[in-house]
Amino acid sequence: MKILAVDNADDRVDIIRQTAEKVGGHVVHSPSGTRALEMMVEHRFGLVLLAENLIDLSGYETAEYMKSSSDTRHIPIIVMTEGRPENGLEYMGHDVAALDFI
C-alpha cells in the first residue's frame, strides 16, 4: 500500500516509514499541505497520515481539500495530533471526515 505521510517533522516520518516497510507499505513524504494536495494528483494513495500542524495549510484545511475532491475523497485519513481530546481536536477532525487519530 502506498501511504502519504504529511508532516514537517522528519523524525516522525522516519518512524512511519520504518514501520510501514515492515508490513510491505511504501511511504511517500510531503512536508506541507500544499505539496500533499499536488501529490494526490500525481499518485494513488491507499492511506493519508496527516499531521495537524503543517508549515502552510493546517492538517484540517488539507483534509477539507482532500475530501472536497471526487478524486481523493475516498482515501482514508488518519490525523496525527499532539493535542488533547479536551481541546476539541477530535471533533474538528471528524468534521473533515478523518478516519481516526494517533
DSSP file with accessible surface (Angstrom, degrees, kcal/mol):
  #  RESIDUE AA STRUCTURE BP1 BP2  ACC     N-H-->O    O-->H-N    N-H-->O    O-->H-N    TCO  KAPPA ALPHA  PHI   PSI    X-CA   Y-CA   Z-CA
    1    1 A M              0   0  135      0, 0.0    25,-2.8     0, 0.0     2,-0.5   0.000 360.0 360.0 360.0 137.8    0.0    0.0    0.0
    2    2 A K  E     -a   26   0A  69     42,-0.2    44,-3.0    23,-0.2    45,-1.0  -0.795 360.0-166.3 -92.3 124.9    1.2    3.5   -0.8
    3    3 A I  E     -ab  27  47A  17     23,-3.2    25,-3.0    -2,-0.5     2,-0.6  -0.942  14.0-146.5-116.7 132.4    0.9    5.8    2.1
    4    4 A L  E     -ab  28  48A   0     43,-2.5    45,-3.0    -2,-0.4     2,-0.7  -0.884  12.7-164.0 -97.8 116.6    1.2    9.6    2.1
    5    5 A A  E     -ab  29  49A   0     23,-2.8    25,-2.5    -2,-0.6     2,-0.8  -0.917   2.6-167.7-101.2 112.9    2.8   11.0    5.3
    6    6 A V  E     +ab  30  50A   0     43,-3.3    45,-3.0    -2,-0.7     2,-0.3  -0.881  36.7 118.4-106.5 103.0    2.1   14.7    5.5
    7    7 A D        -     0   0    0     23,-1.9    25,-0.1    -2,-0.8    47,-0.1  -0.950  55.9-145.9-163.9 140.6    4.3   16.1    8.3
    8    8 A N  S    S+     0   0   68     45,-0.5     2,-0.8    -2,-0.3    46,-0.1   0.353  80.5  92.2 -94.3   8.2    7.1   18.6    8.6
    9    9 A A     >  -     0   0   18      1,-0.2     4,-1.7     2,-0.0     3,-0.5  -0.862  59.3-166.3-103.3 102.8    8.8   16.6   11.4
   10   10 A D  H  > S+     0   0  104     -2,-0.8     4,-2.5     1,-0.2     5,-0.2   0.831  84.0  60.7 -59.9 -33.3   11.3   14.3    9.6
   11   11 A D  H  > S+     0   0  108      1,-0.2     4,-1.7     2,-0.2    -1,-0.2   0.910 105.9  46.8 -64.3 -39.1   11.8   12.1   12.7
   12   12 A R  H  > S+     0   0   79     -3,-0.5     4,-2.5     2,-0.2    -1,-0.2   0.909 111.2  51.8 -67.1 -40.1    8.1   11.1   12.8
   13   13 A V  H  X S+     0   0    2     -4,-1.7     4,-3.0     1,-0.2    -2,-0.2   0.904 106.5  54.1 -64.5 -38.6    8.2   10.4    9.1
   14   14 A D  H  X S+     0   0   79     -4,-2.5     4,-2.6     2,-0.2    -1,-0.2   0.915 109.4  47.8 -60.7 -41.7   11.2    8.1    9.5
   15   15 A I  H  X S+     0   0  104     -4,-1.7     4,-2.4     2,-0.2     5,-0.2   0.929 112.9  48.3 -65.3 -43.2    9.3    6.1   12.2
   16   16 A I  H  X S+     0   0   26     -4,-2.5     4,-2.8     2,-0.2     5,-0.2   0.935 112.3  49.3 -61.1 -45.6    6.3    5.9   10.0
   17   17 A R  H  X S+     0   0   69     -4,-3.0     4,-2.4     1,-0.2    -2,-0.2   0.938 111.7  47.8 -61.5 -47.1    8.4    4.8    7.0
   18   18 A Q  H  X S+     0   0  118     -4,-2.6     4,-1.1     1,-0.2    -1,-0.2   0.912 114.8  46.3 -61.8 -41.9   10.3    2.1    9.1
   19   19 A T  H  X S+     0   0   82     -4,-2.4     4,-0.6    -5,-0.2     3,-0.3   0.929 113.2  48.1 -67.8 -44.9    7.0    0.7   10.5
   20   20 A A  H ><>S+     0   0    9     -4,-2.8     5,-3.3     1,-0.2     3,-1.2   0.893 106.8  56.5 -64.6 -39.6    5.2    0.7    7.2
   21   21 A E  H ><5S+     0   0  109     -4,-2.4     3,-1.4     1,-0.3    -1,-0.2   0.830  96.4  64.9 -64.9 -27.9    8.1   -1.1    5.4
   22   22 A K  H 3<5S+     0   0  174     -4,-1.1    -1,-0.3    -3,-0.3    -2,-0.2   0.777 110.4  37.5 -64.6 -24.9    7.9   -3.9    7.9
   23   23 A V  T <<5S-     0   0  125     -3,-1.2    -1,-0.3    -4,-0.6    -2,-0.2   0.106 128.0 -92.7-114.4  19.9    4.5   -4.8    6.6
   24   24 A G  T < 5S+     0   0   61     -3,-1.4    -3,-0.2     1,-0.2     2,-0.1   0.604  77.8 142.6  84.9  12.3    5.1   -4.1    2.9
   25   25 A G      < -     0   0   11     -5,-3.3     2,-0.5    -6,-0.2    -1,-0.2  -0.456  41.1-144.9 -83.9 158.1    3.9   -0.4    2.9
   26   26 A H  E     -a    2   0A 103    -25,-2.8   -23,-3.2    -2,-0.1     2,-0.5  -0.987  13.8-153.3-124.8 121.0    5.6    2.3    0.8
   27   27 A V  E     -a    3   0A   5     -2,-0.5     2,-0.4   -25,-0.2   -23,-0.2  -0.821   8.5-168.6-102.7 130.8    5.7    5.8    2.3
   28   28 A V  E     -a    4   0A  21    -25,-3.0   -23,-2.8    -2,-0.5     2,-0.4  -0.958  20.0-141.5-112.0 134.0    5.8    9.0    0.3
   29   29 A H  E     +a    5   0A  49     -2,-0.4   -23,-0.2   -25,-0.2   -25,-0.1  -0.804  21.7 178.0-106.1 137.0    6.6   12.1    2.3
   30   30 A S  E     -a    6   0A   0    -25,-2.5   -23,-1.9    -2,-0.4    -2,-0.0  -0.995  14.5-162.0-129.5 127.7    5.2   15.6    2.0
   31   31 A P  S    S+     0   0   55      0, 0.0    24,-0.7     0, 0.0     2,-0.3   0.560  74.7  40.9 -83.4  -6.0    6.3   18.4    4.4
   32   32 A S  S  > S-     0   0   14     22,-0.1     4,-2.1   -25,-0.1     5,-0.1  -0.963  74.7-124.7-142.2 157.4    3.3   20.6    3.6
   33   33 A G  H  > S+     0   0    0     24,-0.4     4,-2.3    -2,-0.3     5,-0.2   0.898 111.3  53.9 -65.8 -40.5   -0.4   20.5    2.9
   34   34 A T  H  > S+     0   0   61      1,-0.2     4,-1.7     2,-0.2    -1,-0.2   0.940 111.0  44.9 -61.8 -46.2    0.0   22.3   -0.4
   35   35 A R  H  > S+     0   0   85      1,-0.2     4,-2.5     2,-0.2    -1,-0.2   0.887 109.7  56.9 -66.2 -36.5    2.6   19.8   -1.7
   36   36 A A  H  X S+     0   0    0     -4,-2.1     4,-1.8     1,-0.2    -1,-0.2   0.921 105.4  50.8 -60.5 -41.6    0.4   16.9   -0.4
   37   37 A L  H  X S+     0   0   46     -4,-2.3     4,-0.7     1,-0.2    -1,-0.2   0.895 110.6  49.1 -64.4 -38.6   -2.5   18.2   -2.5
   38   38 A E  H >X S+     0   0   98     -4,-1.7     4,-1.2     1,-0.2     3,-0.9   0.914 110.0  51.5 -64.0 -41.6   -0.3   18.3   -5.5
   39   39 A M  H 3X S+     0   0   11     -4,-2.5     4,-2.2     1,-0.2    -2,-0.2   0.803  97.7  66.3 -67.6 -27.8    1.0   14.8   -4.8
   40   40 A M  H 3< S+     0   0   16     -4,-1.8    -1,-0.2     1,-0.2    -2,-0.2   0.814 103.6  47.0 -63.8 -27.1   -2.6   13.5   -4.5
   41   41 A V  H << S+     0   0  131     -3,-0.9    -1,-0.2    -4,-0.7    -2,-0.2   0.844 114.9  45.9 -78.9 -34.3   -2.9   14.2   -8.3
   42   42 A E  H  < S+     0   0  109     -4,-1.2     2,-0.3     2,-0.0    -2,-0.2   0.738 117.6  34.1 -81.0 -28.4    0.4   12.6   -9.1
   43   43 A H  S  < S-     0   0   59     -4,-2.2     2,-0.6   -41,-0.0     0, 0.0  -0.862  70.5-125.1-128.4 163.9    0.0    9.3   -7.1
   44   44 A R        -     0   0  220     -2,-0.3     2,-0.3   -41,-0.0   -42,-0.2  -0.937  34.4-168.9-110.1 110.2   -2.7    6.9   -6.0
   45   45 A F        -     0   0   10     -2,-0.6   -42,-0.2    -5,-0.2     3,-0.1  -0.761  24.0-161.5-102.5 146.8   -2.5    6.6   -2.2
   46   46 A G  S    S+     0   0   34    -44,-3.0     2,-0.3    -2,-0.3   -43,-0.2   0.591  81.0  12.7 -95.7 -14.5   -4.3    4.0   -0.1
   47   47 A L  E     -b    3   0A  30    -45,-1.0   -43,-2.5    28,-0.1     2,-0.5  -0.975  60.8-149.1-160.5 145.3   -3.9    6.0    3.2
   48   48 A V  E     -bc   4  77A   0     28,-2.2    30,-2.8    -2,-0.3     2,-0.6  -0.989   4.0-163.5-120.9 124.7   -3.0    9.5    4.3
   49   49 A L  E     -bc   5  78A  17    -45,-3.0   -43,-3.3    -2,-0.5     2,-0.5  -0.955  22.1-168.8-102.5 116.6   -1.3   10.1    7.6
   50   50 A L  E     -bc   6  79A   0     28,-2.9    30,-3.1    -2,-0.6   -43,-0.2  -0.930  15.8-141.1-122.5 117.2   -1.8   13.8    8.2
   51   51 A A  E     - c   0  80A   3    -45,-3.0    30,-0.2    -2,-0.5     3,-0.1  -0.433  13.7-137.0 -70.2 149.4   -0.1   16.0   10.9
   52   52 A E  S    S+     0   0   28     28,-1.9     7,-2.7     1,-0.2     2,-0.7   0.917  91.2  53.0 -72.3 -44.6   -2.3   18.6   12.5
   53   53 A N  S    S+     0   0  100     27,-0.3   -45,-0.5     5,-0.2     2,-0.2  -0.842  70.3 164.9-102.2 112.1    0.4   21.4   12.4
   54   54 A L        -     0   0   22     -2,-0.7   -22,-0.1     3,-0.3     5,-0.1  -0.721  46.9-109.4-119.1 172.4    1.9   22.0    9.0
   55   55 A I  S    S+     0   0  115    -24,-0.7     3,-0.1    -2,-0.2   -23,-0.1   0.648 105.4   7.2 -81.5 -15.0    4.0   24.8    7.6
   56   56 A D  S    S+     0   0   69      1,-0.6     2,-0.2     0, 0.0    -2,-0.1   0.480 128.0  24.6-127.1 -83.0    1.4   26.2    5.3
   57   57 A L  S    S-     0   0   32      1,-0.1    -1,-0.6    -4,-0.1   -24,-0.4  -0.554  84.9-111.7 -79.6 152.9   -2.2   24.9    5.4
   58   58 A S     >  -     0   0   40     -2,-0.2     4,-2.5    -5,-0.1    -5,-0.2  -0.402  29.6-108.2 -75.0 164.0   -3.3   23.2    8.7
   59   59 A G  H  > S+     0   0    1     -7,-2.7     4,-2.5     1,-0.2     5,-0.1   0.880 121.6  52.6 -59.0 -35.9   -3.9   19.5    8.6
   60   60 A Y  H  > S+     0   0   18     -8,-0.4     4,-2.3     2,-0.2    -1,-0.2   0.900 108.2  48.7 -70.7 -38.9   -7.6   20.2    8.8
   61   61 A E  H  > S+     0   0   83      2,-0.2     4,-2.2     1,-0.2    -2,-0.2   0.924 112.0  50.3 -63.6 -42.4   -7.6   22.5    5.9
   62   62 A T  H  X S+     0   0    0     -4,-2.5     4,-2.4     1,-0.2    -2,-0.2   0.933 110.7  49.1 -61.3 -44.2   -5.6   20.0    3.9
   63   63 A A  H  X S+     0   0    0     -4,-2.5     4,-2.8     1,-0.2    -1,-0.2   0.896 107.7  54.8 -63.4 -39.5   -8.2   17.3    4.8
   64   64 A E  H  X S+     0   0  112     -4,-2.3     4,-1.3     1,-0.2    -1,-0.2   0.920 109.5  46.8 -60.5 -44.2  -11.0   19.5    3.8
   65   65 A Y  H  X S+     0   0  131     -4,-2.2     4,-0.7     1,-0.2     3,-0.2   0.920 112.8  49.9 -62.5 -43.2   -9.5   20.0    0.3
   66   66 A M  H >< S+     0   0    2     -4,-2.4     3,-0.7     1,-0.2     6,-0.3   0.910 112.8  46.0 -62.4 -41.6   -8.9   16.2    0.0
   67   67 A K  H 3< S+     0   0   44     -4,-2.8    -1,-0.2     1,-0.2    -2,-0.2   0.689 105.3  61.5 -77.5 -16.0  -12.4   15.4    1.0
   68   68 A S  H 3< S+     0   0   80     -4,-1.3     2,-0.5    -3,-0.2    -1,-0.2   0.645  90.6  81.3 -84.2 -12.2  -13.9   18.0   -1.4
   69   69 A S  S XX S-     0   0   40     -3,-0.7     4,-2.2    -4,-0.7     3,-1.0  -0.788  71.2-146.3 -97.2 132.4  -12.4   16.3   -4.5
   70   70 A S  T 34 S+     0   0   84     -2,-0.5     4,-0.3     1,-0.2    -1,-0.1   0.770 100.5  59.0 -65.4 -21.4  -14.2   13.4   -6.0
   71   71 A D  T 34 S+     0   0  126      1,-0.1    -1,-0.2     2,-0.1    -4,-0.1   0.746 121.2  20.9 -77.6 -24.2  -10.7   12.0   -6.9
   72   72 A T  T X4 S+     0   0   14     -3,-1.0     3,-1.7    -6,-0.3    -2,-0.2   0.516  92.5  94.8-124.0  -6.7   -9.5   11.9   -3.4
   73   73 A R  T 3< S+     0   0  128     -4,-2.2    -3,-0.1     1,-0.3    -2,-0.1   0.747  82.8  60.0 -65.4 -20.4  -12.5   11.8   -1.0
   74   74 A H  T 3  S+     0   0  128     -4,-0.3    -1,-0.3     2,-0.1    -2,-0.1   0.632  81.0 100.9 -81.0 -11.5  -12.5    8.0   -0.8
   75   75 A I  S <  S-     0   0   10     -3,-1.7   -28,-0.1    -9,-0.2   -29,-0.1  -0.601  77.9-121.6 -80.4 124.8   -8.9    7.9    0.6
   76   76 A P        -     0   0   45      0, 0.0   -28,-2.2     0, 0.0     2,-0.4  -0.383  25.0-155.2 -67.8 143.1   -8.9    7.3    4.4
   77   77 A I  E     -c   48   0A   1     20,-0.4    22,-3.3   -30,-0.2    23,-1.0  -0.976   9.5-166.8-121.0 131.5   -7.2   10.0    6.5
   78   78 A I  E     -cd  49 100A  31    -30,-2.8   -28,-2.9    -2,-0.4     2,-0.4  -0.984  19.1-141.3-115.1 123.4   -5.7    9.5   10.0
   79   79 A V  E     -cd  50 101A   1     21,-2.4    23,-2.3    -2,-0.5     2,-0.7  -0.725   4.6-150.7 -88.4 129.0   -4.8   12.7   11.7
   80   80 A M  E     +c   51   0A  21    -30,-3.1   -28,-1.9    -2,-0.4     2,-0.4  -0.901  28.5 173.0 -98.0 114.5   -1.6   12.8   13.8
   81   81 A T        -     0   0   28     21,-2.5   -30,-0.0    -2,-0.7    -2,-0.0  -0.935  39.2-162.4-128.5 147.7   -2.1   15.2   16.6
   82   82 A E        +     0   0  138     -2,-0.4    -1,-0.1     2,-0.1   -31,-0.0   0.321  66.8 105.2-101.9   3.7   -0.2   16.3   19.7
   83   83 A G  S    S-     0   0   27      1,-0.1    -2,-0.1     2,-0.0     5,-0.0  -0.220  72.6-112.2 -80.4 172.2   -3.3   17.8   21.2
   84   84 A R    > > -     0   0  166      1,-0.1     3,-2.4    -2,-0.0     5,-0.6  -0.796  24.5-117.5-102.7 149.1   -5.5   16.5   24.0
   85   85 A P  G > 5S+     0   0   78      0, 0.0     3,-2.0     0, 0.0     5,-0.2   0.845 112.7  64.0 -55.0 -33.4   -9.1   15.4   23.4
   86   86 A E  G 3 5S+     0   0  133      1,-0.3    -3,-0.0     2,-0.1     0, 0.0   0.675  89.1  69.8 -68.3 -12.5  -10.4   18.1   25.7
   87   87 A N  G < 5S-     0   0  104     -3,-2.4    -1,-0.3     1,-0.0    -4,-0.0   0.519 110.4-119.6 -80.0  -5.1   -9.1   20.7   23.1
   88   88 A G  T <>5S+     0   0   20     -3,-2.0     4,-1.9    -4,-0.2     5,-0.2   0.561  73.9 130.9  82.4   8.3  -11.8   19.6   20.7
   89   89 A L  H  >< +     0   0   20     -5,-0.6     4,-2.4     1,-0.2     5,-0.2   0.879  69.1  55.5 -65.5 -36.2   -9.3   18.4   18.0
   90   90 A E  H  > S+     0   0   78     -5,-0.2     4,-2.5     1,-0.2    -1,-0.2   0.920 106.9  50.5 -62.6 -40.3  -11.0   15.1   17.5
   91   91 A Y  H  > S+     0   0  168     -6,-0.2     4,-1.8     1,-0.2    -1,-0.2   0.915 109.6  50.3 -64.7 -40.3  -14.3   16.8   16.8
   92   92 A M  H  X S+     0   0   88     -4,-1.9     4,-0.9     1,-0.2    -1,-0.2   0.916 110.8  50.4 -62.6 -40.4  -12.6   19.1   14.2
   93   93 A G  H ><>S+     0   0    0     -4,-2.4     5,-2.5     1,-0.2     3,-0.7   0.900 108.2  51.0 -65.5 -40.0  -11.1   16.0   12.6
   94   94 A H  H ><5S+     0   0   98     -4,-2.5     3,-1.7     1,-0.2    -1,-0.2   0.843 101.4  63.4 -66.9 -30.1  -14.4   14.2   12.4
   95   95 A D  H 3<5S+     0   0  139     -4,-1.8    -1,-0.2     1,-0.3    -2,-0.2   0.805 106.6  43.8 -62.0 -28.8  -15.9   17.3   10.8
   96   96 A V  T <<5S-     0   0    9     -4,-0.9    -1,-0.3    -3,-0.7    -2,-0.2   0.141 124.0-105.8-102.4  19.2  -13.4   16.7    7.9
   97   97 A A  T < 5 +     0   0   56     -3,-1.7   -20,-0.4     1,-0.2    -3,-0.2   0.813  53.9 175.3  65.4  35.8  -14.2   13.0    7.8
   98   98 A A      < -     0   0    6     -5,-2.5    -1,-0.2     1,-0.1   -20,-0.2  -0.503  28.1-142.4 -69.4 139.9  -10.9   11.9    9.4
   99   99 A L        -     0   0  111    -22,-3.3     2,-0.3     1,-0.2   -21,-0.2   0.913  67.6 -32.0 -70.6 -42.2  -10.9    8.1    9.9
  100  100 A D  E     -d   78   0A  92    -23,-1.0   -21,-2.4    -7,-0.0     2,-0.3  -0.929  57.4-111.6-164.4-178.3   -9.1    8.2   13.2
  101  101 A F  E      d   79   0A  25     -2,-0.3   -21,-0.2   -23,-0.2   -11,-0.0  -0.966 360.0 360.0-131.6 144.1   -6.4    9.9   15.4
  102  102 A I              0   0  120    -23,-2.3   -21,-2.5    -2,-0.3    -2,-0.0  -0.950 360.0 360.0-136.0 360.0   -3.0    9.0   16.6
